[in-house]
Amino acid sequence: MFLSQDDALIFAVANNPIDADDPQAVLRASRDAQVADGTLREDNELDLLGMPGRRSVIDKRGENGQPISLVVVQGIKGKQYYQLICVSAPGQDNSPRIQRFLKSFARASR
């Protein structure tokens, strides 16, 4: 996958239901798996409209060895585990396009 400075791969995932006494432990474990071959640049616990959540920025290499940045926002509502994932060129992880995508889910959830 090739990413130019203006491009971003953006998607949302609803994962299989989970059973967790400590939602943040589940979110940390998922984050750790995503960071395994990269570098964790940012990591923050969030309250996503009442859901336990986490936002992480991870720098790593794509399939072709090209540097990429991932913005991963995770949340758990009841037993449902959600992820918003944005893959971009380095330095574009806070672009207006990515911010619009992330904010659109906050509006849709209200």
Secondary structure, 3 states (H helix, E strand, C coil): CCCCCCCEEEEEEECCCCCCCCHHHHHHHHHHHHHCCCEEEEEEEEEECCEEEEEEEEEEECCCCCEEEEEEEEEEECCEEEEEEEEECCCCCCCHHHHHHHHHHHHHCC
